[in-house]
Amino acid sequence: MSTFTLPELIAKLRECAGDSDTYDLDTDDVIDVPFLELGYDSLALLQVTGVLDRELGIELSDDEVAAVETPRLFLGLINDTLGLRAA
């Protein structure tokens, strides 16, 4: 896997924590919306992190995940980790 995408992240969020009640997640407009505003708390992100580790071998620390506030930042963290693994 070379790049983890926004649609892939949205699918994992829906799988782990359901759909957003306030936003249409199928638009790129959500990439900079804070997770709390989207209806996802830190527990939801940690659940996604566990799935990414189990399914794709992407290991992220709880502290790193706690620091991300938007889908763009989370994707950056995921893709940086993928890049380090590929190097």
N, C-alpha and C positions, 0 to 999 in steps of 0.2 A: 504494500500500500504506500503510495507516494504522498498524497495529501488527503487529509480528512476534511470533508466539506460541511457547509452549513446544513444542507438537507440531511446528511448523515447524523450530525449532532442533534438536529430536531427529532429525527426518528428515535434516537436513543433517549432523549428527554421524554418523549411520549411513551416509550416502552417502560421507562422506569418510574415516571411520575405523572403520567397523563397529559392531556392537552391543556394549553393555556385558556383560561376563561376570559381573558381580556384582549388578547392579540391573535391575529391570524398568523400562525407560525410559518405558513407556506410562502411568505414574502421575505425578501431580503431586508425589509424595513426593520426587522427585529434584531439585526446583527449588533446594534449598539444600544439596545434597550437593556437596562439592568435586569438580571435574573429575578430579583425580588419583584420588580414591576411586572414581569412575565408570569409570576406566580410560582417560581421555583426557588426553594430555599437551599441552604447548604447541604441538607440531607439528600435532596434530589440530585445535586451535583456529585455527591459522594457515591450515590447509587450508580450514576452514569460512569463514574470513574472505575467502580468495581466491574461493571460490564465490559468496559474498554479493556481492562486488564485481562479478564477471563477470555474474552472473545478474540482480542487482537494483540494481546501482549503489550499493551501500552500502559506502563507503570507511571503513575503520577502520585506525588506525595499529597497528603491531606492538607498540608500548609500551602502548597502551590495552588491547589484547587480552591481553598478558602479565600485566596487573594484575588481570584478572577471574579469580575462583576458583570461581564457581558459575554454573549456568545462569541464576539470577535476575540476577546482576550482568552477565552477557553479554547477556541480553535487555534490560536497562536501557541498556547501551551502544548496542546496535543501535537501540532505539526512540528514544533521545535523538538519535542521528544522523539517523534518519528524520524526527523532529520538526524538527530544524534545517533539513533539506532542504526540508521543506514550508513553512517559515516565509518 
